[in-house]
């Protein structure tokens, strides 16, 4: 479980990191004129600025955000232990390239990877997506903060999507800002197997070819600051997914029996809305960031492999990662849910152009899976509350660091409060 988590968590967390510290960089495009500030203006991603920090004048050159490579390393600590883990390491690589013809994005974490590629024809695009979650180590579910040994299995999935889309640039017309409407056909392979700890009552479905259709809508009107954090604007998205397993059977993952008829085919709906706004009466250094994420099953019943997953990590800021719905202090993909809602309200204060403090409150409702009872898979609807405080800062060697402490009211550990600490370091190169 520990090895599986450390390999998969970082794949998602990396997308939310501030990938660029506040350093001067060489420009690969014409350099915009430097802004001479008569009143304070928060430095924004990619802009050239002249800043005064501690009486020193600093020139920050324009930065080409269309070609980014980054390494992320980190650690997450839990008290009391969560799912048998006290400390978990993190590591991943990220690459994104935007050019007039193709667009490519890669998140690499050895056994869990994502690759997106688009060929542009004006505003129309041909789209391809490859992903795999093929961790070769046993995977267990966490219930009431404890690892359920009997749920241990080895499983994985590889999938490819092919489709087309329409992409319209929107204000403020930065690299991230667009409206995308995309449709995909997905084909893949799902496999699972028992381990020495798998419970005797567990019955796994056959390995199978999977296929389906996806409709995705994305709108990103956000400006990011120098540390790539959301500064001002709105973003929204919606996903509709129809999926079917070609070969299937009744299954039991540690709880009640899930019939073939109810789980072989399903339809899921999910969406999000995010806003970053100034706070009336306060300066531009003060920001309010609010978000809502939700999902529901529209047809059929979701199982261990198809359920929504609520997990941990920092607040998302990268355009392709905004659909993720983190719950502070959770492990990656900790909660399988058939229906969920996650709301965040964050106050952020800029102390320096490269140093930000945030205070965040999170409220979550989820209909979770209980594996230790012989009841329905949808029998643990619950409400969770969390508070987190964190720092985002430039660091040595032109890198960035993210620190966050979180307190959970018992949602993660069945009415037992707990704390977590997340430390992430990232370096562009």
Residue pairs with C-beta under 8 A, 6 or more apart in sequence:
1 83
1 84
1 85
1 137
1 138
1 139
1 140
1 147
2 84
2 85
2 88
3 135
3 137
4 135
4 137
4 138
4 139
5 85
5 88
5 331
5 332
6 88
6 89
6 90
6 91
7 109
7 110
7 111
7 112
7 135
8 109
8 111
8 112
8 133
8 135
8 332
8 333
9 76
9 88
9 90
9 311
9 312
9 313
9 331
9 332
10 72
10 74
10 90
10 91
10 92
10 109
11 92
11 107
11 108
11 109
11 112
11 113
11 114
12 107
12 311
12 313
12 321
12 324
12 332
13 72
13 74
13 90
13 92
13 313
13 314
13 332
13 424
14 70
14 72
14 92
14 93
14 94
14 107
14 109
14 426
15 94
15 107
15 316
15 318
15 320
15 321
15 324
16 313
16 314
16 315
16 316
16 317
16 318
16 321
16 324
16 326
17 70
17 72
17 314
17 400
17 402
17 424
17 426
18 227
18 228
18 229
18 317
18 392
18 400
18 402
18 426
19 68
19 70
19 94
19 228
19 318
19 400
19 426
19 428
20 45
20 63
20 65
20 68
20 226
20 227
20 228
20 400
20 428
21 227
21 354
21 394
21 395
21 398
21 399
21 400
21 428
22 43
22 60
22 226
22 227
22 353
22 354
22 394
23 60
23 394
23 398
24 59
24 60
24 61
25 61
25 62
25 63
25 64
26 61
27 61
27 62
27 63
27 64
28 64
28 67
29 62
29 64
31 48
31 61
31 62
32 47
32 48
32 62
33 48
34 48
34 49
34 50
34 59
35 41
35 47
35 48
35 49
35 50
36 50
37 49
37 50
37 51
40 283
40 284
40 285
41 284
42 225
42 226
42 231
42 284
42 285
42 350
42 353
43 49
43 51
43 60
43 225
43 226
43 353
44 223
44 224
44 225
44 226
44 231
45 63
45 65
45 174
45 223
45 224
45 225
45 226
45 228
46 62
46 63
46 64
46 65
46 174
46 175
47 60
47 62
48 59
48 60
48 61
48 62
49 59
49 60
49 226
49 353
50 57
50 58
50 59
50 60
51 57
51 58
51 60
51 353
52 58
53 352
53 353
60 226
60 353
65 174
65 175
66 96
66 97
66 98
66 99
66 175
67 96
67 97
67 98
68 94
68 95
68 96
68 97
68 428
69 93
69 94
69 95
69 428
69 429
70 93
70 94
70 95
70 426
70 427
70 428
70 429
71 91
71 92
71 93
71 94
71 426
71 427
71 429
72 90
72 91
72 92
72 93
72 94
72 424
72 425
72 426
73 90
73 91
73 424
73 425
73 426
74 89
74 90
74 91
74 402
74 422
74 423
74 424
74 425
75 87
75 88
75 89
75 90
75 422
75 423
76 87
76 88
76 90
76 312
76 331
76 420
76 421
76 422
76 423
77 86
77 87
77 88
77 420
77 421
77 422
78 85
78 86
78 87
78 329
78 418
78 419
78 420
79 86
79 418
79 419
79 420
80 145
80 413
80 416
80 418
82 142
82 145
82 329
82 330
82 331
82 334
82 412
82 413
82 418
82 420
83 140
83 142
83 145
83 146
83 147
83 331
83 334
84 146
84 147
85 331
88 331
90 424
91 109
92 107
92 108
92 109
93 106
93 107
93 108
93 109
94 106
94 107
94 108
95 104
95 105
95 106
95 108
96 104
96 105
96 106
97 103
97 104
97 105
98 175
100 120
101 119
101 120
102 117
102 118
102 119
102 120
103 116
103 117
103 118
103 120
103 125
104 115
104 116
104 117
104 118
105 114
105 115
105 116
105 117
105 320
106 113
106 114
106 115
106 116
107 113
107 114
111 132
111 133
111 134
111 135
111 136
112 132
112 133
112 134
112 135
113 130
113 131
113 132
114 129
114 130
114 131
115 129
115 130
115 131
116 127
116 128
116 129
116 320
117 127
117 128
117 129
118 125
118 126
118 127
118 128
118 165
119 125
119 126
120 167
123 166
123 167
123 168
124 164
124 165
124 166
124 167
125 164
125 165
125 166
125 167
125 182
126 163
126 164
127 161
127 162
127 163
127 164
127 165
127 182
127 184
128 160
128 161
128 162
129 160
129 161
129 184
130 159
130 160
130 161
131 158
131 159
132 156
132 157
132 158
132 159
133 156
133 157
133 158
134 156
134 157
134 158
135 156
136 154
136 156
137 154
138 152
138 153
138 154
138 195
138 197
139 152
139 153
139 154
139 155
140 147
140 148
140 149
140 151
140 152
140 197
141 147
141 148
141 151
141 253
141 254
141 304
141 336
141 369
141 371
142 148
142 331
142 334
142 335
143 370
143 371
143 372
143 414
144 413
144 414
145 412
145 413
145 414
145 416
145 418
148 254
148 371
148 372
149 197
149 199
150 197
150 198
150 199
150 201
150 202
150 254
150 371
151 198
151 199
151 202
151 253
151 254
151 371
152 195
152 196
152 197
152 198
153 192
153 193
153 194
153 195
153 198
153 202
153 204
153 253
154 192
154 193
154 194
154 195
155 190
155 191
155 192
155 193
155 305
156 190
156 191
157 188
157 189
157 190
157 191
157 210
157 305
158 188
158 189
159 186
159 187
159 188
159 189
159 210
160 186
160 187
160 188
161 184
161 185
161 186
161 214
162 184
162 185
163 182
163 183
163 184
163 185
163 214
164 182
164 183
165 180
165 181
165 182
165 183
165 216
166 180
166 181
166 182
167 178
167 179
167 180
168 178
168 179
168 180
169 177
169 178
170 177
170 178
170 179
170 219
170 220
170 221
171 177
171 221
172 221
172 223
172 233
174 223
174 224
176 220
176 222
176 224
176 318
176 319
177 220
177 221
177 222
178 218
178 219
178 220
179 217
179 218
179 219
180 216
180 217
180 218
180 219
181 216
181 217
182 214
182 215
182 216
182 217
182 218
183 213
183 214
183 215
183 216
184 213
184 214
184 216
185 211
185 212
185 213
186 210
186 211
186 212
186 213
186 214
186 243
187 209
187 210
187 211
188 209
188 210
188 211
189 207
189 208
189 209
189 210
190 207
190 208
190 210
190 245
190 305
191 207
192 204
192 205
192 207
192 305
193 204
194 202
194 204
199 254
201 252
201 254
202 252
202 253
202 254
203 250
203 251
203 252
203 257
204 251
204 253
205 245
205 247
205 248
205 249
205 250
205 251
205 260
206 247
206 248
206 249
207 247
208 245
208 246
208 247
208 248
209 245
209 246
209 247
210 243
210 244
210 245
210 246
211 243
211 244
211 246
212 241
212 242
212 243
212 244
213 241
213 242
214 239
214 240
214 241
214 242
215 239
215 240
216 237
216 238
216 239
216 240
217 237
217 238
217 239
218 236
218 237
218 319
218 322
218 323
219 234
219 235
219 236
219 237
220 233
220 235
220 319
220 322
221 233
221 234
221 235
222 230
222 231
222 232
222 233
222 234
222 235
222 274
222 276
222 319
223 231
223 232
223 233
224 230
224 231
224 317
225 231
225 350
225 353
225 356
226 353
226 354
227 354
227 356
227 392
227 393
227 394
227 400
228 317
228 318
229 317
229 348
229 356
229 392
230 274
230 276
230 287
230 289
230 315
230 317
231 276
231 287
232 276
232 277
232 278
232 287
233 275
233 276
234 273
234 274
234 275
234 276
235 272
235 273
235 274
235 275
235 319
235 322
236 271
236 272
236 273
236 274
237 271
237 272
237 322
237 323
238 269
238 270
238 271
239 268
239 269
239 270
239 271
239 323
240 267
240 268
240 269
241 267
241 268
241 269
242 265
242 266
242 267
243 265
243 266
243 267
243 268
243 306
244 264
244 265
245 263
245 264
245 265
248 260
248 263
248 264
249 260
250 257
250 258
250 259
250 260
251 257
251 258
251 260
251 263
251 303
252 258
253 303
253 304
253 371
254 371
254 372
255 369
255 370
255 371
255 372
255 373
255 374
255 375
255 377
256 373
256 374
256 375
256 376
256 377
258 301
258 303
258 377
262 300
262 301
263 300
263 301
263 302
263 303
263 306
264 300
265 299
265 300
266 297
266 299
266 300
266 301
266 302
266 306
267 297
267 298
267 299
267 300
268 295
268 296
268 297
268 298
268 302
268 306
268 308
269 295
269 296
269 297
269 298
270 293
270 294
270 295
270 296
270 308
270 323
271 293
271 294
271 295
272 291
272 292
272 293
272 294
272 322
272 323
272 325
273 291
273 292
274 289
274 290
274 291
274 292
274 322
275 289
275 290
275 291
276 287
276 288
276 289
277 287
277 288
277 289
277 290
278 284
278 286
278 287
278 288
279 286
279 287
279 288
279 347
284 350
285 349
285 350
285 351
286 347
286 348
286 349
286 350
287 347
287 348
287 349
287 350
288 345
288 346
288 347
288 348
289 315
289 344
289 345
289 346
289 348
289 358
290 343
290 344
290 345
290 346
291 315
291 342
291 343
291 344
292 341
292 342
292 343
292 344
293 323
293 324
293 325
293 340
293 341
293 342
293 343
294 340
294 341
294 342
295 308
295 337
295 339
295 340
296 338
296 339
297 338
297 339
301 338
301 377
301 378
302 308
302 336
302 338
302 377
303 377
304 336
304 369
307 336
307 337
307 338
307 369
308 336
308 337
308 338
308 339
308 340
309 333
309 334
309 335
309 336
309 337
310 325
310 326
310 327
310 330
310 333
310 334
310 335
310 337
310 340
310 342
310 364
310 366
311 326
311 327
311 330
311 331
311 332
311 333
311 334
311 335
312 326
312 327
312 328
312 329
312 330
312 331
312 332
312 334
312 420
312 422
313 324
313 326
313 332
313 422
314 326
314 390
314 402
314 404
314 422
314 424
315 326
315 344
315 346
315 358
315 360
316 322
316 323
316 324
316 326
325 340
325 342
326 342
327 334
327 335
327 342
327 362
327 364
327 384
327 386
327 411
327 412
328 360
328 362
328 386
328 387
328 388
328 404
328 406
328 408
328 420
329 386
329 388
329 406
329 407
329 408
329 412
329 418
329 419
329 420
330 408
330 412
334 412
335 366
335 368
335 369
336 368
336 369
337 366
337 367
337 368
337 369
338 367
338 369
338 377
338 378
339 366
339 367
339 378
339 381
340 364
340 365
340 366
340 367
341 364
341 365
341 366
342 362
342 363
342 364
343 362
343 363
343 364
344 360
344 361
344 362
345 360
345 361
346 358
346 359
346 360
346 361
347 358
347 359
347 360
348 356
348 357
348 358
348 359
349 356
349 357
349 358
350 356
351 357
354 393
354 394
355 391
355 392
355 393
355 394
356 391
356 392
356 393
357 389
357 390
357 391
358 388
358 389
358 390
358 391
358 392
359 387
359 388
359 389
360 387
360 388
360 389
360 390
361 385
361 386
361 387
362 384
362 385
362 386
362 387
362 388
363 383
363 384
363 385
364 383
364 384
364 385
364 386
364 411
365 381
365 382
365 383
365 384
366 381
366 382
366 384
367 378
367 380
367 381
368 380
368 381
368 382
369 377
369 378
369 380
370 377
370 379
370 380
373 379
382 411
383 411
384 408
384 409
384 410
384 411
384 412
385 408
385 409
385 411
386 406
386 407
386 408
386 409
386 411
387 406
387 407
388 404
388 405
388 406
388 407
389 404
389 405
390 402
390 403
390 404
390 405
390 422
391 401
391 402
391 403
391 404
392 400
392 401
392 402
393 400
393 401
393 403
394 400
395 401
395 425
397 427
398 427
398 428
399 425
399 426
399 427
399 428
400 425
400 426
400 427
401 423
401 424
401 425
401 426
402 422
402 423
402 424
402 425
402 426
403 421
403 422
403 423
404 421
404 422
405 419
405 420
405 421
406 419
406 420
406 421
406 422
407 417
407 418
407 419
408 417
408 418
408 419
408 420
409 417
410 416
410 417
410 418
412 418
